Amino acid sequence: MILVAGGTGFVGSAAVRELLRLGERVAVLGRSAEGVRERYGDVVEAREGDVREPETLAPAMASADVVINAVQFPGSPIENRRKGWTFEEIDLKGTRHQIDAGQAAGVRRFVYVSGVGAAKDAEKHWFRYKWEAEEYVRRSGLEWVIVRPTWVFGPDDVSLNRFLGLARRLPFVPMFGAGEQPVQPVFIDDVGRVLADCALRPEAANTTFELGGPEVMSMNDVVSTALDVRGKHRRLLHQPVAVGKVLGAVASVLPSPPLSRDAVDFITEPAVADNTKLLEVLRPQLTPLREGLARYLR
Ligand SMILES: NC(=O)c1ccc[n+]([C@@H]2O[C@H](COP(=O)([O-])OP(=O)(O)OC[C@H]3O[C@@H](n4cnc5c(N)ncnc54)[C@H](OP(=O)(O)O)[C@@H]3O)[C@@H](O)[C@H]2O)c1
C-alpha cells in the first residue's frame, strides 16, 4: 500500500489520481481523516496525522510499503509562525518526523517532494530547509527518492490561477517584478505520473530527480500564454519588487497575512530544472504549457 501524506493537496492529489488509475492501493494522510473521506470517499484509506506531532505518524503509516511526502503548510509560501506554519516546522521537522515514523512502521521506500533550488548554502531559508530535509531522507537507511519540481501549473494551482482570477476582475494583470525571470512550468498530471513512477519503479531508488516542463520561458510569457488560452486580452502591469516587499511587511501584522516579504522573493525568483536524470531514468512525457493549459482552460 502506498501512503500519500498531503494527498488532499495540489501535488499530492495528482499522485493519488495516478496511483488509483494504475490500480494501486492508496492511503491518504491529512490532518483530518474526515477531510480525506470527504474528498475521496472509500476509494482511498483515510489516515489522520499531523507531521508536527510525531506520535500521530507511526500509527498512520501502519502497513504502508511506500510513503510519498507531499505535505505543505496552508498558505505557503506565506509563513505564519503563530500557527507553526513555517518551512522549518513542516518541510524540515515534518519530514524528519515522517522518516522516523516510517522506520518504526517498516516502510520500505520514502519519496520526498522537495523543490528546485534546494541547496545546502542556498540564500533563501526555504531552500536550505528543503536541503536539510533531503539529507535526512538520503541518510535514513530507507530506499529513498527525491523529486524537485519547478513551478507546477494545473486546474487547482494557486499561482497561475491567481493571475487568471485578477484578469476576470481587472482590465490589467498586476505582477511583481519585471517578469523576466526564467521558469520551466510543469503540468500537474506529469508531476502525478512522475511521483507514481518514483513510488513504484525499482530503477528510481536512491535518486534525486529535478522535474521541469519541456520549455524554459519568462514569467511574462507564461502569464501571457495563459491569458491567451483563456481568451482574455490583458496588459501585464509590472510593480517594483520593492513595492511588493513594503506591502508584504505591512501585511505581516495581520492574523492571516495575504502576502509577506519572503513570498515576494519566492514568486519572483527563477525556477529552472535540470531534467537530465529524469529523462535518463524515468523518461516521462512532458506536456508543453499551451497544451496543458488547453486541457482545463478551454
Ligand atoms: N505547488 C507547486 O507549484 C510546487 C512546486 C514545487 C514543489 N512543491 C512542493 O510540493 C509539496 C506539496 O505542495 P502543494 O502545493 O501540493 O501544497 P498544498 O496544496 O497546500 O497541499 C498541502 C497538503 O499538506 C497537508 N498538510 C498541511 N499541513 C499538514 C500537517 N501539519 N500535517 C499533515 N498534513 C498536512 C494538507 O492536508 P490537510 O489540509 O488535509 O491536512 C494538504 O494535503 C510541498 O513540499 C511543496 O514545497 C510544490
The ligand as a Gaussian input file, in Angstrom:
#p B3LYP/6-31G(d) Opt

LIG

0 1
 N        2.723000      23.732000      -5.896000
 C        3.867000      23.869000      -6.528000
 O        3.978000      24.559000      -7.575000
 C        5.099000      23.171000      -6.007000
 C        6.317000      23.325000      -6.709000
 C        7.450000      22.698000      -6.217000
 C        7.392000      21.933000      -5.063000
 N        6.202000      21.825000      -4.405000
 C        6.183000      21.021000      -3.175000
 O        5.142000      20.067000      -3.234000
 C        4.705000      19.773000      -1.901000
 C        3.188000      19.891000      -1.833000
 O        2.814000      21.223000      -2.146000
 P        1.322000      21.605000      -2.598000
 O        1.449000      22.798000      -3.453000
 O        0.637000      20.387000      -3.110000
 O        0.665000      22.018000      -1.187000
 P       -0.900000      22.080000      -0.784000
 O       -1.765000      22.053000      -1.982000
 O       -1.014000      23.211000       0.152000
 O       -1.145000      20.718000      -0.005000
 C       -0.566000      20.526000       1.242000
 C       -1.032000      19.226000       1.871000
 O       -0.379000      19.098000       3.142000
 C       -1.340000      18.666000       4.110000
 N       -0.932000      19.233000       5.396000
 C       -0.788000      20.548000       5.726000
 N       -0.336000      20.665000       6.976000
 C       -0.186000      19.405000       7.453000
 C        0.253000      18.876000       8.696000
 N        0.655000      19.670000       9.711000
 N        0.270000      17.523000       8.850000
 C       -0.137000      16.709000       7.856000
 N       -0.549000      17.154000       6.645000
 C       -0.581000      18.486000       6.458000
 C       -2.684000      19.221000       3.627000
 O       -3.696000      18.301000       4.008000
 P       -4.851000      18.621000       5.067000
 O       -5.233000      20.062000       4.866000
 O       -5.905000      17.625000       4.666000
 O       -4.233000      18.345000       6.389000
 C       -2.522000      19.153000       2.110000
 O       -2.963000      17.903000       1.628000
 C        5.443000      20.757000      -0.992000
 O        6.573000      20.145000      -0.442000
 C        5.870000      21.849000      -1.938000
 O        7.006000      22.542000      -1.482000
 C        5.057000      22.412000      -4.840000

